[in-house]
Amino acid sequence: MANREDLAIIRAARAGEAAAQLTLGKRYLFGGNGLPQSPGTAYHWLERAARQGQADAWMLIAQHIPYEVVLQLARPHEAAQWYERAFDDGFTRAGLVLARLVLEHPSGTAAASAEQKAHALRALEVVAGEGNADAQWLLARQGERMLAPEALTAGAPEAAAVALKPEQLQQWTQKAADAGIEQAQHALADSAWRQSDATAFQQRAQPLADALLRQHESGMAQLNAPSEALAAALGQQNILLLRRLAQVHLEDKRPDLPRAQQLLELAALACDRDAQLALGLLYGRVDESGARRFAGQGSANYKKAIRWLTLAGEQGMAAAWYVLSRIYLKPEFSQRNLADVQHYLERAAEMGHVDAQLECGVGAWRNRRDDPANDVRALYWLQKAATQGAQEAQALLDKVADRPQAAAWAVQARAQMSREQVNAHPFLAARIELAMLFGLTRPEALLVDLKQADCGHCLMIDIRSQYARSKRRLIMVETGEQRGALNRIGRLFEDMDCGPSGPEGNYRQRLYRLKTLLPQSQEDEEAEAQDLAA
């Protein structure tokens, strides 16, 4: 509770007396005499005194009011002037807070002039030169920002304040890292990774990783499943560092598998799907193709491999499902199961794994006699694999299906049909259009049931039940125009019976209608004879 002396000082400070404001600010700054210690309240009164020219006020602000307190103010960038004055008066440590207010705080960056930014950079360089690690790291980050292409293009005037070269930025970052600034250590490790310098990366990353392992050792022992809380505690930056360091250990000439396993387990428990995949591969002693890896360095633990690969697959890693299919195919695996092999293989294929798509396509084609729909399935997966550049799939496509090409008879027939004939016989006109787009023979065009034939990625033409001389064949749907035409024609036949008992009649009736509307030339008759002989 304030005593009489304090109350008198408060009244005088409220009345605008600079000396009273300075005194009141000191009392709130250090506490005592019945007043509590309150840095925020102290700044309020010291700032008022500073505005009236009290040099001691801004010196006290710079010496005792940290950046975190100023940051809570409504307009923190306005405090930069007091730290700037304190720096000019010889208190160099104020330069760090000045630089943070001007260069880091969004409001300060927008409000500060180019001259103030340049002054802040010069002050930051002075503080960094005195060995302040925080200043060194901030200077390195600001220098990197100024040397960015967009900043150089914009020609920021403050860039001339500190003429830093890339090698100087590296030195400041190095000093900050050596002084224990974790973000600087991460920056050096990341730089080494981008330059593919595994030795430098390991040198910087290993201490950080060891600290993380010690910090979370007890928590890892209690976890039975990945934890979102652990992921939040680690942060994405640390998770990435753990995974990269494990990769370095695994790629050594003499891989350190136990250390890599520790790193991957921590990242995997933090819900990182790439780490879960890598850990599953490590336990299974395989690579992403399922081939044996790390021979002579311990046996595979398929139970743990399956656990981590399943978790990675459930997070969208197609490679995890593919490797699982390879594990269940291994003869030495006690739970070898071909049904599981196919299940995981198809899951990988559905998620876009090109090798799985190719294998699904090849397998379905080889087993096409076991299931009539296997050829359609094979074409689907081969098309998917070919789209991703699989040459083997591209070569096999020509064996599995025909490519769409216009049928000469259909082109001629459509040219002869008048608009009145098209309107009078829409079903026949639609069938002729199908033949034009996909190269159907007359019997195929007249008898195909589009509702059964349209498989999305292809047309499955099978009219053997009504035309015994024909053969089942597939025709690829390759363009959006073809797909659009199929959708349009499909709507026309959607509610209609396309069989012999439907409104179009049997094959002879349909053929008679075609001949009646479109008289045949000698070439047409020869083509029809070839159709019948096919």
MOSULGI-V706781 format. One record per pair of residues at least 4 apart in sequence whose ideal C-beta (glycine too) atoms are under 6 Angstrom apart, sorted by the first residue. I is the first residue (numbers start at 1). J is the second residue. D is the distance in whole Angstrom. If there is no record, write none. Layout:
I J D
I J D
This chain:
1 34 5
2 6 4
2 7 5
2 34 5
2 35 6
3 34 5
6 33 6
6 34 5
6 35 6
9 20 5
9 23 6
9 24 5
12 17 4
12 20 4
13 20 4
13 21 4
13 24 5
13 45 6
18 49 5
18 52 4
18 54 5
21 45 5
21 48 5
21 49 4
22 49 4
22 54 5
22 57 5
24 45 5
25 42 5
25 45 4
25 46 4
27 33 6
27 35 5
28 35 6
28 38 5
28 41 4
28 42 4
29 42 4
29 64 6
31 36 6
31 37 3
39 65 6
39 69 5
42 46 6
43 47 6
43 65 5
46 57 5
46 60 6
46 61 5
49 54 4
49 57 4
50 54 6
50 57 4
50 58 4
50 82 5
58 82 4
58 85 5
58 86 5
59 86 5
60 64 6
61 65 5
61 82 5
62 83 5
62 86 3
62 91 5
62 94 4
65 69 5
67 97 5
67 100 5
70 76 5
70 79 5
71 76 5
76 105 6
77 101 6
77 105 6
77 107 5
77 108 3
77 111 5
80 84 6
80 98 6
80 101 4
80 102 5
83 94 4
83 97 5
83 98 4
84 98 5
86 91 4
86 94 4
87 94 4
87 95 5
87 98 6
87 123 5
92 126 6
92 127 6
94 98 6
95 123 3
95 124 6
95 126 6
95 127 4
96 127 5
96 135 5
98 120 5
98 123 5
99 103 5
99 120 5
99 124 4
100 104 5
101 105 5
101 108 5
102 108 5
102 112 5
102 116 6
102 117 6
102 120 4
103 120 6
103 142 6
107 111 6
108 112 5
112 116 4
112 117 5
114 157 4
114 158 5
117 158 4
118 158 4
118 161 4
121 158 6
121 161 4
121 162 5
122 161 6
124 135 6
124 139 5
125 162 5
127 132 5
127 135 4
128 135 4
128 136 4
128 139 5
133 176 5
133 179 3
133 181 5
136 172 5
136 175 5
136 176 4
137 176 4
137 181 5
137 184 5
139 172 5
140 169 5
140 172 4
140 173 4
143 164 4
143 169 5
144 169 6
146 151 5
146 159 4
151 156 5
164 168 5
164 169 6
173 184 5
173 187 6
173 188 6
176 181 4
176 184 4
177 184 4
177 185 4
177 188 5
185 204 6
185 208 6
186 237 6
188 204 5
189 201 6
189 204 4
189 205 4
192 197 4
192 200 4
192 201 4
193 201 5
193 244 6
197 201 6
198 248 5
201 205 6
202 206 6
202 248 5
205 209 6
205 241 5
205 245 5
209 242 6
209 245 5
209 263 6
212 238 6
216 220 6
223 227 6
223 269 5
226 269 5
226 271 4
230 269 6
230 270 5
231 270 4
231 271 5
234 238 5
234 239 5
234 270 5
239 267 5
239 270 5
239 272 5
242 263 5
242 266 6
242 267 4
243 267 5
243 274 6
243 275 5
245 263 6
246 260 4
246 263 4
246 264 5
249 256 5
249 259 5
249 260 4
250 255 5
250 260 5
257 297 6
261 282 6
264 268 6
264 275 5
264 278 5
264 279 4
267 272 5
267 275 4
268 275 4
268 276 4
268 279 5
273 312 5
273 315 4
273 317 5
275 279 6
276 308 5
276 311 5
276 312 4
277 312 4
277 317 5
277 320 5
279 308 5
280 305 5
280 308 4
280 309 4
281 286 6
283 301 5
283 304 4
283 305 4
284 300 5
284 305 3
284 327 6
285 293 6
285 294 5
285 300 4
286 290 5
286 293 6
287 291 5
287 293 5
288 319 5
290 323 6
290 326 3
302 306 6
302 327 6
302 333 6
305 309 6
306 310 6
309 320 4
309 323 6
309 324 5
312 317 4
312 320 4
313 317 6
313 320 4
313 321 5
318 348 5
318 351 4
318 352 6
318 353 4
321 344 5
321 347 4
321 348 4
322 348 4
322 353 5
322 356 5
324 344 4
325 341 5
325 344 4
325 345 4
327 333 6
328 337 5
328 340 4
328 341 5
329 341 5
345 356 5
345 360 6
348 353 4
348 356 4
349 356 4
349 357 4
349 360 5
349 381 6
354 385 5
354 388 4
354 390 5
357 381 5
357 384 5
357 385 4
358 385 4
358 390 5
358 393 5
359 363 6
360 381 4
361 378 5
361 381 4
361 382 4
364 374 5
364 377 4
364 378 4
365 378 4
367 374 5
368 374 4
368 375 5
376 455 5
376 460 6
378 400 6
379 400 5
379 401 5
379 458 5
379 474 6
380 457 5
382 393 5
382 396 6
382 397 5
383 457 6
385 390 4
385 393 4
386 390 6
386 393 4
386 394 4
386 397 6
401 458 6
401 474 4
401 476 5
402 475 5
403 476 6
404 438 5
404 475 6
405 439 4
406 411 5
406 436 5
407 435 5
407 439 5
407 440 6
409 527 5
410 432 5
410 435 3
410 436 4
411 436 6
413 432 5
413 518 5
414 432 5
414 436 6
416 518 5
417 421 5
417 422 5
421 517 6
422 429 4
425 429 6
427 504 6
430 489 5
430 492 5
431 445 5
434 438 6
434 440 6
434 445 6
435 440 4
435 445 4
437 482 6
437 485 6
438 459 6
438 475 5
440 444 4
440 445 4
441 531 5
442 531 5
443 447 6
443 467 5
443 470 6
443 531 6
444 448 6
444 461 5
444 463 6
446 510 4
447 463 4
447 466 5
447 467 6
447 507 6
448 453 5
448 461 6
449 498 4
450 454 5
450 490 5
450 493 5
453 459 5
453 460 5
454 486 6
454 490 6
455 460 5
457 477 6
458 474 5
458 476 5
458 477 6
459 475 4
460 474 6
461 473 5
462 472 4
463 467 5
463 470 5
464 470 6
466 507 6
477 482 5
477 483 6
486 490 6
493 498 6
497 502 3
498 502 6
500 506 4
504 510 6
505 509 3
505 510 6
520 524 4
520 525 5
